Amino acid sequence: MSLRRRRFLQMATAAAVLPGFARAALAETYPTRPVHIIVSAAAGGSPDIIARLIGEWLGSRLGQSFVVEDKPGASGNIGTELVISAKPDGEMLLMAMSANAINAAVYTDLNFNFLRDCAPVASIARIPLVMVVPPALPAKTVPEFIAYAKANPGKINMASPGNGTPLHVAGELFKMMAGVKMTDVFYRGEAPAIPDLISGRAQVMFGVMPGNLGYIKSGKLRALAVTTAARQPVLPDIPAMGEFLPGYEASGWFGIVAPKATPPDIIDTLNKQINAALADPKLRQRLIELGCEVFTGSPADFAKFIANETEKWAKVVKFAGIKAN
């Protein structure tokens, strides 16, 4: 073999293995600068707290600051678009939420397609919902409530914290599957709806479980069902909605996504570290105290989950005729 031929083969071989070395080096050095986790909701809520817990873990393990920034507005679309349009280098991440899957159908004029334009990194947690009614309401079970609603079509006010919110569409899913009609009454958040619910001016709400536990345990509200696929340890005597409406499931959820085209090695590094965080007993217990169910998996698992959620809520949005205000 000639010297020129041998040198050509050596160079070709080096070129072939270089991308692999480059990817390995990228994974080992990431991140080289501070990383920003964008939360598309107000500070102090569950998404913000969860992002800070995960950011603190990642910072301690990866040797760079993970800075949480709250960018609320437009039902989360402002913060989402900021990340979707960012450079895909792993330096800007989004705390994705159930609202992202719902908004895909509610908002028809977005500058992005969440399912297409994000790179799922890792799921983190689900937050169960609970169907609550005033103690004075005659219905004491879901079947009794359905019968009562059918006997009083349009006379039941369903409270929710806004049009197209996760709590609203959870109620619309119930309407669709139970075949009942109820009147939507929107409030500026979940907390302002509670007094009307307790007094009986509103007759039902699908609320976040942690925020309603105190009212349920004190007897100020009656829980008819949890909206998860199985019963919840904190309310062991309250049935799951699926026991009456097979296939019903509605939860708030959280996870991390990155801009599309973020290098796979960065995504894998983040996924492994986030899953390690969720396996840590102290961090896991903190999430449980927030009312969360830990929810782990691969990037592919999370991508499939988001796709399924997007498809499910699109059907509910269409059924209910929900449109952005």
C-alpha positions in Angstrom: 0.0 0.0 0.0 1.4 3.4 -1.0 2.2 6.0 1.6 -0.4 8.4 0.1 -3.1 5.6 0.2 -2.3 4.7 3.8 -2.4 8.4 4.9 -5.8 8.8 3.2 -7.3 5.8 5.0 -5.9 7.1 8.3 -7.5 10.5 7.8 -10.8 8.9 6.7 -10.9 6.7 9.8 -10.2 9.7 12.1 -13.0 11.7 10.4 -15.4 8.8 10.9 -14.8 8.6 14.7 -14.5 12.3 15.3 -18.3 12.9 15.7 -18.5 10.3 18.4 -15.6 11.9 20.3 -17.2 15.3 19.8 -20.5 14.0 21.3 -18.8 12.4 24.2 -16.8 15.5 24.9 -20.0 17.6 24.7 -21.8 15.4 27.2 -18.8 15.6 29.6 -18.4 19.3 29.4 -22.1 20.4 29.4 -22.9 22.9 30.7 -20.2 25.4 30.3 -22.3 28.4 31.2 -25.4 29.0 33.5 -28.6 27.3 32.4 -32.0 29.0 32.6 -35.1 27.1 33.5 -38.1 29.1 32.3 -41.4 28.7 34.3 -44.4 29.9 32.4 -46.3 30.6 35.6 -46.2 33.0 38.5 -43.6 32.6 41.2 -44.4 30.7 44.3 -46.7 28.1 42.7 -46.0 24.4 42.3 -44.2 24.8 38.9 -41.8 27.3 40.4 -41.1 25.3 43.5 -40.5 22.1 41.5 -38.2 23.9 39.0 -36.1 25.2 41.9 -35.8 21.8 43.5 -34.7 20.3 40.2 -32.5 23.2 39.3 -30.7 23.0 42.6 -30.0 19.3 42.1 -28.7 19.8 38.5 -26.5 22.7 39.6 -24.9 20.6 42.3 -24.3 17.7 40.0 -23.3 19.4 36.8 -21.1 22.2 38.2 -23.1 25.2 36.8 -25.9 27.4 38.0 -29.4 26.5 36.9 -31.3 29.7 37.2 -35.1 29.6 37.5 -36.9 32.5 35.7 -40.7 33.0 36.0 -42.3 34.2 32.7 -46.1 34.1 33.2 -48.6 35.3 30.7 -51.0 34.2 28.0 -51.7 30.9 29.7 -48.1 30.0 29.6 -47.5 30.7 26.0 -45.1 33.6 26.5 -42.6 31.6 28.5 -43.0 28.6 26.2 -42.3 30.6 23.0 -39.2 32.1 24.6 -37.7 28.6 25.1 -39.0 27.1 21.8 -37.3 29.9 19.9 -34.0 29.8 21.8 -30.8 28.4 20.6 -30.8 24.6 21.0 -27.6 24.4 23.1 -29.1 23.3 26.4 -28.7 26.7 28.0 -32.5 27.4 28.1 -35.0 24.8 29.3 -38.7 25.0 29.9 -40.7 23.6 32.9 -43.4 22.1 30.7 -46.9 21.6 32.1 -50.2 20.1 31.3 -51.3 23.5 30.0 -48.9 23.1 27.1 -50.8 20.0 25.8 -54.2 21.8 26.2 -53.1 25.1 24.7 -52.2 23.3 21.4 -55.9 23.0 20.7 -57.2 26.1 22.5 -54.9 28.6 20.7 -55.0 28.4 17.0 -52.7 31.3 16.2 -49.5 30.4 18.1 -46.1 31.0 16.5 -45.1 27.5 17.5 -46.3 23.9 17.6 -45.4 22.6 21.0 -45.4 18.9 20.1 -43.3 19.6 17.0 -40.9 22.3 18.2 -39.8 21.0 21.6 -37.4 18.2 22.6 -38.8 16.3 25.6 -36.1 15.8 28.2 -37.7 14.3 31.3 -41.0 13.9 33.1 -41.0 14.9 36.7 -44.4 14.7 38.5 -48.1 14.6 38.3 -50.5 16.4 40.6 -53.9 14.7 41.1 -57.2 16.5 40.9 -60.3 15.9 43.0 -64.0 16.4 42.2 -65.5 18.4 45.1 -69.1 19.6 45.9 -70.7 21.5 48.7 -71.8 19.4 51.7 -75.4 20.5 51.2 -75.6 19.0 47.6 -77.9 15.9 47.7 -75.4 13.8 45.6 -73.0 11.9 47.8 -71.4 9.7 45.1 -70.4 10.2 41.4 -73.4 8.1 40.1 -75.7 10.2 42.3 -74.2 13.4 41.0 -74.6 12.3 37.4 -78.3 11.4 38.1 -78.8 14.8 39.8 -77.1 16.7 36.9 -79.3 14.9 34.3 -82.4 15.8 36.4 -81.2 19.4 36.5 -79.7 20.1 33.1 -77.8 23.4 32.9 -78.6 24.3 36.5 -75.3 23.1 38.0 -72.5 25.7 38.1 -69.1 24.2 37.6 -66.4 26.5 39.0 -62.9 26.6 37.5 -59.9 29.0 37.4 -60.4 30.0 33.8 -61.3 29.1 30.3 -59.1 26.3 28.9 -57.2 25.7 32.1 -56.4 22.1 33.2 -59.1 22.2 35.9 -61.7 23.5 33.3 -60.9 20.8 30.8 -60.9 18.1 33.5 -64.6 19.1 34.1 -65.3 19.2 30.4 -63.9 15.6 30.1 -66.3 14.6 32.9 -69.2 16.3 31.0 -68.3 14.5 27.8 -67.9 11.0 29.4 -70.9 11.3 31.8 -73.2 12.9 29.3 -74.2 15.8 31.5 -74.7 19.6 31.0 -73.3 22.1 33.5 -72.7 25.8 33.3 -69.1 27.0 33.4 -68.3 29.8 35.9 -64.8 31.1 35.6 -62.8 32.7 38.5 -59.4 34.4 38.7 -57.8 31.4 40.1 -58.9 28.4 42.1 -58.8 30.0 45.6 -61.5 32.7 44.8 -63.9 29.9 43.7 -63.8 28.1 47.1 -66.2 30.5 49.0 -68.8 30.2 46.4 -68.4 26.4 46.3 -68.7 26.1 50.1 -71.8 28.4 50.1 -73.4 26.4 47.3 -73.5 29.2 44.7 -71.3 26.9 42.7 -72.1 23.2 42.8 -69.0 21.4 41.7 -65.3 22.0 40.9 -62.4 19.8 39.8 -59.6 21.2 42.0 -56.0 20.5 42.6 -55.8 17.9 45.4 -53.3 19.7 47.7 -55.3 22.9 47.7 -58.5 21.2 48.6 -57.4 18.6 51.2 -58.0 21.0 54.2 -61.5 21.8 53.1 -62.3 18.1 52.5 -60.9 17.0 55.9 -62.7 19.8 57.7 -66.0 18.9 56.1 -66.4 22.2 54.3 -66.3 20.4 50.9 -67.2 16.8 50.0 -64.9 14.8 47.7 -66.7 12.5 45.3 -63.7 11.2 43.3 -60.1 11.7 42.5 -59.3 12.1 38.9 -56.3 9.8 38.7 -56.4 6.3 37.4 -56.1 4.8 40.9 -57.1 5.9 44.4 -54.8 8.2 46.3 -53.1 7.4 49.6 -54.0 10.8 51.1 -57.7 10.1 50.4 -57.9 6.3 50.5 -61.7 6.2 51.0 -62.4 8.4 48.0 -62.9 6.4 44.7 -61.1 7.1 41.5 -63.3 8.5 38.7 -62.4 5.5 36.5 -64.4 3.3 38.9 -67.5 5.0 37.5 -66.3 6.3 34.1 -63.8 3.8 32.8 -60.9 5.5 31.1 -61.3 8.8 32.8 -58.0 10.4 33.9 -57.0 14.0 34.4 -53.9 15.3 36.2 -51.7 18.3 36.2 -48.1 17.3 35.2 -44.7 18.8 35.0 -41.5 18.0 33.1 -38.5 19.5 31.4 -38.3 20.2 27.6 -35.6 21.9 25.5 -35.7 23.6 22.1 -36.0 21.3 19.1 -32.6 20.1 17.7 -30.9 20.2 21.2 -28.1 17.6 20.9 -29.1 14.2 22.1 -26.1 13.9 24.4 -27.3 17.0 26.3 -30.8 15.6 26.6 -29.5 12.3 27.8 -27.3 13.9 30.4 -30.2 16.0 31.8 -32.6 13.0 31.7 -30.2 10.8 33.7 -29.6 13.6 36.3 -33.3 14.4 36.7 -34.2 10.7 37.1 -31.4 10.5 39.7 -32.9 13.5 41.5 -36.3 11.9 41.5 -34.8 8.7 43.0 -33.3 10.7 45.9 -35.4 10.1 49.0 -35.2 13.7 50.3 -36.2 15.3 47.0 -38.8 12.7 46.4 -40.4 13.3 49.8 -40.4 17.0 49.1 -42.4 16.4 46.0 -44.8 14.2 47.8 -45.3 17.0 50.4 -46.3 19.2 47.5 -49.0 16.7 46.5 -47.1 15.3 43.6 -46.7 11.8 42.3 -43.2 11.2 41.0 -43.3 10.4 37.3 -40.1 9.2 35.6 -39.0 7.8 32.3 -36.8 8.3 29.2 -37.1 11.3 26.8 -38.9 9.0 24.4 -41.4 8.0 27.2 -42.1 11.7 27.9 -42.5 12.5 24.2 -45.1 9.7 23.8 -46.9 11.0 27.0 -47.0 14.6 25.6 -48.4 13.3 22.3 -51.1 11.3 24.0 -52.1 14.2 26.2 -52.2 16.6 23.3 -54.5 14.2 21.4 -56.8 13.6 24.3 -57.3 17.2 25.2 -57.8 18.2 21.6 -60.9 16.0 21.5 -62.2 17.5 24.8 -61.5 21.1 23.5 -63.4 20.3 20.3 -66.3 18.7 22.2 -66.6 21.7 24.6 -66.1 24.3 21.9 -63.4 25.9 24.0 -61.7 28.9 22.3 -59.1 31.4 23.5 -60.6 34.5 24.9 
